[in-house]
Amino acid sequence: MNKLNVKNNETAIYGVGGLGEIGKNTYGVQFQDEIVLIDAGIKFPESTQLGIDYVIPDYQYLVENQNKIKALVITHGHEDHIGGIPFILKAINVPVYAGPLALALIKGKLEEHGMLKQTELHAIDENTVLKFKKTSVSFFRTTHSIPDALGVAVHTPDGVIVETGDYKFDLTPVTNTPPDLQAMAKLGEEGVLCLMADSTNAEKPVWTKSERYVSDSVRKIFKRVDGRIIFATFASNLSRVMTAIDAAYKNGRKIAVFGRSMEAAVVNGRELGYIKVPDKAFVDANQLKSLPANKVMILCTGSQGEQMAALSRIANGTHRQISIEPGDTVVLSSNPIPGNVLSVNRVINELEEAGATVIKGYENHIHTSGHGGQEEEKLMIRLMKPKFFVPIHGEYRMQKIHMGLAEQCGIPKDHCFILRNGDVLALTKDSARMAGNFAAGDVYIDGNGVDTVNEKVIKDRQLLSEEGLVVVVATINLKDREIQSGPDLLSRGFVYMRESGELLDQGRKLVFRTIRRAMNSKNASEKTIKKAVINELSNFLYEKTERRPLILPMLIMNNTNQK
């Protein structure tokens, strides 16, 4: 930390991920040689990040300071807060502390990665206090769309740093565990040095509706629908899963669960006591055919139009066990995430064409956010009464609006800071200042978390998808300065070769001249020849077509004398 210009009497806070973005939530609070990490999430790839499964933060700073890390504490069990745990634990060895549901989900992840036995795991709740030599950590209960959501208070010699986690003020949650306003107010009365608060819904001037409101709407649907119900939602939204199962059971419907993540959610929910229906309420796929349609609910994944999820396969007729029947009602109890709208609409169209009635989203009161709107964000600020304020978990515009709300609540503008990933804010009891930054870029995970992919590979994939590929094949004797065969040009996704013979013939002649010229230069090598081919052919093709395909030279070096 010395190179970051943090003094020995200062507490540093920073985000390794989660600042200026939705996802990758990974935050640090550091006093001298003690670091408390809060969450380790992933971000799902954007549509342009082709072939990427997950995006995680660059953990290099944490690796360099791993001997200082005392704990990784988890606010709740959503992927953008726990999805990175297997990857961060491969980089650093640190004990993990989480609530019961989050812990169950984490264990499942670690088991998949073969890391469960070597990881130190601890269960916590709102009454837990972790004590270290110079710092300590306490927790307070919040409400979100998943049970066991916690806020975190890191107690340092400079003061208390509060990180809210994801939250809303749901005073009538279906779990009957409302937010602990008294604990929040007590922290505020005792003094909060800095509040790091969720900014996800900072653009919405509302008080987010309670999950109980959705529960009432779902129950009304179950009472009026006479046919089979297919209920799709996020498997991670256990509150909504609980609502659907409870409504089905109370209306005499048997429950069939489809989708790997949904099956895991139901198992965890039942084991932890959140889902309280008997075994006899559940049936498997083979039993569905023997039941009347009005005695069935199918609970499944796929509310975001994911191509391989259960609902998409049911909609397009490729699911092995379930197909749409006349009279089916599909309840989409979620709202499309930006980027998924087209996929969701495709699934809805397929379901309607197959004969189902689709009930969806906010307009039917069957979805509400797990994040507080502006009114709840202001309430959190008023309860905590922080000296300094840092909006987290949100894109820049959300952070900026959230900072404006803090100013409305009496926090001076110069006491509010919008940080980027890697920025370090140094705090004392009376002051806050920027104290440098460290590298905190994106790391791309490609294929079961085995490989990381750099930015150049992503750009190449995007170029391939948009502009296509031209392969140049030639055999060269560099020693004798001779082209022994070729060059030949092969087009994939760029032009149709049969209809573009003249263009490709001109390209071949250009490449021939380019290779000859490059071979005769003083420092000729395979690398310099490839570079010359890429530059010349790329410029030629752009001039002719206004497109820049990826150029891939495949030079066979025969009897070479390379330098």
N, C-alpha and C positions, 0 to 999 in steps of 0.2 A: 504493500500500500504506500510505502514511502515515495515511490516514483509518481504516485498519484497526488502527492502533495496533501495528504491527510495527516494532521498533527496528532500527537499521542493523546491529547485530551479531547479529541473529536470522535463522534460516532458517524460512520459512513453508511449511507443507504444507496442502493442501486438496483437496477433491473438487468439481469442477464438476458431476459426475454419478457415480453408482455407490455412493453412501452411503445406507443405508436402503432399498435396492432391488436387484433383480437386473437389470443392464443399464445402458446409458448410461455405461460406465466411462470417466471422463475426470478425471485427477488432475494436480495441479501441485505442483512443488517450486520454491521461489523464494528466492534469496538476493540481496538488494539489487536490482540491475537485470538479473538473469538468471533466467529462468523455463525450466524443463524440463517439458514436458507429457508425460504417459504415457497413451497410448491415447485414442481418440475414438470411443466406441461409441454405438449406438442401443439403445432398448428397444422391444420390440414392444408394440402397444397392448393394453389390457385389453378384455374383452368389452363394457364400457360405453362405450368410446371409439369410437363408431360412425364408420365411414368414414375412420379414421385409419390411415395406412400405417406411420409410425414416430414415436417420441418421441425427441427429442434434448434436450441441455441448453441452457439459455440461455447463450450465449457472450459476453454483454455485458461481463463483467469482463475476459475475454481480449481483446476488441476494444479496450477502454480501455487495456490494457497490452501491446498487440501488439508494440511496439518492444522489449520486454524478452524476448520469447519466442525462445529460441535453437534449440529443436528440439521436434518431436513424435516421441517414440519409441514403438514398437509392441511389445507383448509377444507377440502371436500373432494369427492371422487370423480369429477368430470375429467375427460381426456386432456383438456387444455390446462389441467392442473396436476395430473398424475401420469399422463401418457409418456412423458420423458424419463420416468424413473428408471426403467431398465438401462437406458442409454447413459444417464448421469452416473449410475452405480458402476457401469463398466469403466467410467473415467475416474471416479473417486469412491473411496470406501467411507460411507457415512451412515450413521443410524437414522432410521426413518420413523417418524411419529405421526399417527393418523387416527381418525375416528373409526369406529367399527366397520361401517360400510366401505369407506375408502380403503381401509386395511384389507378387507376381503377382496376388493377389486385389484389392489396392488399385488396381493399374494398370487392371484390368477395370472397376472402379467409376468411376475418373476418366475413362476412355474413354467410358463411357456418358454422363457428365455434360459431355463436351467440355472436360475440364480437364487432360488428361494432359500436353500440351505445355507448359503454364504452371506445372507443379508440379515442385519440386525433390525428387527421390527418391534415397535411398541404401540400399544393401544392407548389412546388418550380420549378425554372428553372435556367439557367446559370447566371442570373442576381441577384439571391437571395443572401442575406447575413444574416446569423443568428448571433446575438450578445448575448453573455453571459457576466458575470461579469469579467472573466479573459481571456476568449478565444472567438474566433468567427470562423465562417465557411463560406467559399465562394465556388463557383462551376465554372466549365468550361465545355463547350460542347465537347464531344468526339463522335466517331462513332463506332457502334457495329452492331450486326445483329437484333437489336430491337431499335426502335426510343427512343428518350429522354434519351440517355445515357449521364451520367455526371461523371466528375472527381471531387474529393473533396479536398479542401485545408483547413486544420485546422490551424488557426493562434494562436500561443501560445506566451507567453513572451520569450521563448527560440528561437522561429523561426517558420517557416511554415512547416507543415507536409503535403505532398501531397500523396493522395491515388488515383490511376488512374481509379479504376474500370476496367471492361473488355473494351478493346479498340482495334481498328486498325485505321490507317490513311487512311480512304476511302475519297478521294478527289472528288469523283463523286457518292455520295450515292443516292439511289432512293428517299430518303426523301428530297433531296435538302437542307440538313442542314449539311454542311461539318464540320469537327473538327475545333475548334477555336484555330488555331496555335498562333494567336496573344496573346490570353489570357494565353496560356501556356508559351510562350516566356516572357511575362510580369512577370509572377510568377518567372521564372528563373532569370530574370534581377534583380528583387527585392530581390531575395535570398531564396532558398529552403533549409531548414535544412536537411530534410530526404525525399526521394522518396520511396514510397511503390508501386511497379509496377507489373502488371499482367505478369505472366511467362508462360502462357498456351502453346504458340507456340515458346518457347525459343529454341527448338531443330530444328526449321525450318529456314534455312538460306535464307529467301525469303522476299519479300514485298508482303503481302497478296493481292490477286486480289480484285478489287472493286466489290461491289454488282451490279453495272451497267454492268459489264462484264457478270455476270450471267444473268441479265435481258435481254441483247442482245441475249444470247444463247437460253433462254426460248422463246423469241418472234419468233426466227427462227423455233423452234420446232412447235409452234402453227401455223405458216404459212404453213408448209409442211405436217403436219399430217391431214389426211382426215377423220379419224374416231373419235370416242369418246376419250376424254383425261381424265384420272384419275391422278390428281396431288397430290402427298403426300409429306409433309414436316413437320418440327416442327411447331406446332401452335405458339410457342413463337418467332419464326423467322418471325416477322411481315413484315420485309422488303421483304422476299421471298413470303409471302402471298400476299402482295401488288403487287409484280411483276406478279404473276400468275393470279390474278384477272384482272389486267390491260391488260395483254396479251389476256386473254379470251374475255374481253369486246371489245377490238379493233379488234378482229377477228370474231366478231359476234356470240360468244358463250354465252349461258346462263350458270349461275354458280349455282351449288347445293353444299351445304356445309354439311359435315358429320363429326361427332366426337364432343363430348361435348366441349373439349378445343379449337377446331378449330372454332366452332360456337361462343364461347366467344371472341376469338381473332378477328373475323370479326366484331362482334358487337362493341367491344372497338375501333377497327381501324376506323370504320365508324363514331362513335360518336365523336372521337377526330380529325377527318378530314384527316386521313392518307389514307384511302380507299375512293376514290372519284368517285364511279360509282353509277348510279341511282338505285332505288329500283327495277325497272323493269328488271335489269340485273340478279336478283336472282330468282331461282325457287325452289320449294320443290320436294321431291321424287315423288309425284304423277304426277307431270307435265313432268317428264323426258321421260316417255313412248311415249308422243305425239310429242316429238321433234326429228328431224333428228340427227343421231349420230354426224355429223360434226358441230352441233350447241350446243354441250354440253361440259362443263368441270365439273367434280366432284372433289371438293377440300376436302381432308380428312387427318386425322391423321394416324399414323402407319408407318412412314418412317424408324423406327428402329426395325420393326418386332414385336412390342408389341402384345401379343397374343389377347388381348381384344380390340385393336384399330380397327378402321373402315377398314383399308386396309387389315389387316390379316383376318378379317371376310369375306370381299369381295373375297379374294384369296381362302379361303378354303370352300366357298359356304355357310357360315352360316349367312351372312348378310341378314336381313329380306327384304330389299328394293333394293339392288344392287347385280347383279351378272355379272361376266365377259362375254362379248360378243365377237364374232370374229371381229377382226379389232380394238379392244380397244388398246390404247397406255397408259401405266402407266409410269409416270415421277416420279422417286424417287429423289427428290431434296434435298439430304442430304448425309452425309457420315456416315457409321456405326460407332457408338461409340464402342471402345474396349469392348468386352464382348457381343456385339449384332450381331457380324458378322454372326454367325450360324443362328440366328433368321431371319436376313434380307435375307440370302441366301435361307432359307426355303420358305419365302414368295415369293421371285422372282421365285423359281422353281414352286410353286403352280400357280402363275400368268401365267407363260409361258405355263405350262401344260393345263391351262384352255383356252389358245388361245390368250393371250395378248402379245404385244411387250413391253418390259421393257427398258426404257432409264434411266440410273442411273449415279449419282456421278460426281466426278472430271473429269473422262475421257471424258464426254460429255459436260464439261464446264457449268454444271447446279448446281454446288455447290461451295461455297467458305467459308472459315472460318470467324468467327466474331472477331477473335483475330489476332493481329499483329504478323508478323514473326520477325526475328532477326533485320532486317533493321529498322522496325518501333520501336522496343524496343530501339535501339540505338538512333533513332531520339528523342524519348521521353526523354531519359537521357540527350541528348545534349540541348534540349529545356529547361529542368528544371534545369540543372547544380547543382544537389544537393550536399551538403557536405557529406551526408551519404546515403547509399542505402540499401534497404531491398526488395529482390524479394518475392512476395506473389503469391497466387492463382496458385499453381503448385506443382507437386510432386518433391521430393528432387533433382532428376537429372536435372529437368527443372530450379529449383532455382539456382543450381550450375552453369549451363550454362549461365543463365541470369546474375549472379554475374560476370562471366568472361567477358561478354559483357560490363558491367559497368566499369570494369578495363580497357578494351580496349578504353573506352571513357574518360579515365583520372581520374577515381575515385580510390584512393589508396585502396589496398586490405584490409588494416586494417580499412577502413571506410565502408566496406561492411559486412553485417551480414545475415546469413541464420538462420532464427528462426523456432522453432517448436511451435505448438499450446501451449499456456500457458507461453512461454518464454517472459520475459519483458526486453526491451531495454530502458535504461535511457539516455536521451539526454540533453545536455546544448548547448549553442551557439557554443562551441568549442570542445565538447567531446561526446563520446558515449561509453557505457559500459553495459555489461549484469548485470541485477539487480535481479536475482532470477526467479522463475516461480510459477505458480499456476496450480491446476488440471484442465485439459481441454481435457478430454477424449470424447469418443463417447457415445451418448444416442440413443437407438434404439426405433423407433416408430412402433408399431404393431397394425394395425386395426383402421383406422379413427382417428389416433392421440389420442386414448383413453388411451392406455397402453404403458408403457415403458418396454423394455426387456433388461435384463442384459446379459453380455458376456457368462455366464454359459448356459443360455437358448439357445443362438446361437450355442454353441458348442454341446449341446445335440441334437439340430435339425440336425446339420451336421453329427453327429455320427449316428443318426437314418437313415439319407438318404444314408449313405455309408455302415454301418455295420449291421443295423437292430436292433431288440428289442427282448429280452427274458424276459418274465414275470414269476416271481416265486410266487406261491400262496400256502399259508399254514395257518392252524389254530393252535394257540399255547396257552397253559395255562402256563404262566410264573411262577405263584405261585407254581404249582405242578411240574414244570419242565417237561412238557408233550407236545408232538406234537399230536394234536387230529385229524388232517386230513392233507393229502398231505405229502410232497410238490409236487406240479404239476408244470411242465414247459410248457409254451406256447411260440412259436416262431412266430414272424412277421417280414418278410424281412431278416431273418438270415439263416435259413435252412428250407427245406420242411419237415414237421413233419413226413409224411408217409414214407419217405425215410431215415430218420435220427433217427429211433427209438432207436437204440443201443446207439448213442451219447447222446440222451436226457435221456435215462434210467440211463446211467452212471452219468449224471449231477444230476438227481434226488437223486441218492444214495449219491453223494458228498454233496448236499445241506442238506439232512437229517442229515448226520454226522456233518456238520458244525453248523446247528441249535442246535443239541444236545450239542455240545461242548460249543457253545456260551451261551446257557441257563444256563449251569452249572458253568459259571465263576462267580466270587464274585460280580461284579457290572453289572450283566446282565440287559439289558433293550431292548426295541424294537429297539432303535437306534443302539446299539452295535451289535445286531443280524443281522440287515439289512446290516450294514457295513461289517460284516464277510461274509455274503452270497455274496455280490457284489464282494469282493476281491477274495474269493476262486473260485467262478463260473467263473469270468472273466478270471483268470489265467488258469483254466482248459480248457475253450473254446478256448483261444488263443493257448494253447499247441496243441490242437487237430485240429484246423482249421486255425490258424494264422489270426484270426479276433477277434475284440473286440466289440461285440454288446453292446448296452445299457442294463444294467441289472436293472429291476424294481421289487424289492421285494414288494409283497402285503401280509402283515402279519395281519391276523385277530386275535386280542388279546382277548381271552375268559377267563373271571374271572381272569383278570391280577392283579398283584401286582407290578406295575411298579415303578421304582425308578427315 
